[in-house]
Amino acid sequence: MTMKFPFSEGTLGRKLEAGTGMSVDCLTCKRKATLDVAELVKRFGPDQPCPHWDLLKIIYCHECRTAGRDDRNLQFTNHAMTPDQRKGGWTPLS
């Protein structure tokens, strides 16, 4: 894979292409989850924007929604992967 600069991951497809990961933290109930970018691309398409405000439209905390609390009080974190991690089929710990 060759990197093109300036580097931008504005969509889920570009994030998948770059081989980077993402996690989400619910700031209301303190739950954490590692997101499967490939699965998100299958579900929402490669052109789905992935900045914070766009992800809030499609991702929510199931526990908080069930309990009637604010289910969109989320924080997203991007995770870079080293070349060795990309080769070895590395998956982040949840």
N, C-alpha and C positions, 0 to 999 in steps of 0.2 A: 504494500500500500504506500503510495506517495502522498505526502501532505501538500496541499496547496495553501498559499498564504495570500491574504490574511485568512486565518482559520476561523470558521464560523459553524456553529451547530444550531442553526435557527429552526430546524425541523427535526422530527423524530427520525426520518430517513437519513439525514446527515449525521445524526448522533450514532445510529446503527452502523453506518458506513465508516465512521471514525473509530468504532470499537470502544466507545466510552459507555459508562454506566451512570445510573442515577438512583438516588434514594429519596424517600419522603419521610418527614417527621410530622406527626400531628402535635401541634403546640397546645391543644386543649387536653387530650388524654395521655400525651407523651408516648404514644405508640410509634414504632418505626417500621419501615418496610423498604426492601430493595426492589426497585421496579425492573421488570423484564422488558427492556427496550424493544427486543424483537417481537414480543407479544403485543406491545402497544402499537407497533407499526402494523401488525396484522389486523388489529382491531380498529384503529383510527386512521390508518393510511400513512405513507411516508411523508406526505406534505403537511401533516399536522404540526403547527408551530409548537415549539417547546420552551419558550420563555415562561417564567413563573405565572403570569396572568393568564396565559393561554392554557396551561396545564390545570389551573384551578377550575376551569370550565368543565373539564372532563374527569378529574380525579377528586375523590372525597374520602373521608374517613368513615368506614362502614359502622364502626362501633359508636361513634358520636352521632351519626345520623339515626341509628336505632334508638339511642338514648334521648334524642330530641335536642342535642347540643349543637353548637356551631360545628359543622362538618367540613368547612373549607378553610380552617385556620391551620394551613399547612406550610411547611418549609421544604423546598426541594434543594438537593445537593448533587452537583455533578461530580463524577468520579473518573479520573483519568486512568488509563491502563498502560502499563509498560509494554514494550514489544514482547518480552518474555511471557507476560500474562496473556497476551493475544494469541501467541503460538500454542500455549499449553491448555487452552480451553478453560481458563481461569474463570471462576464465578465468585462475586463478592459474598462475604459472610452476611447473613441477615441477623 
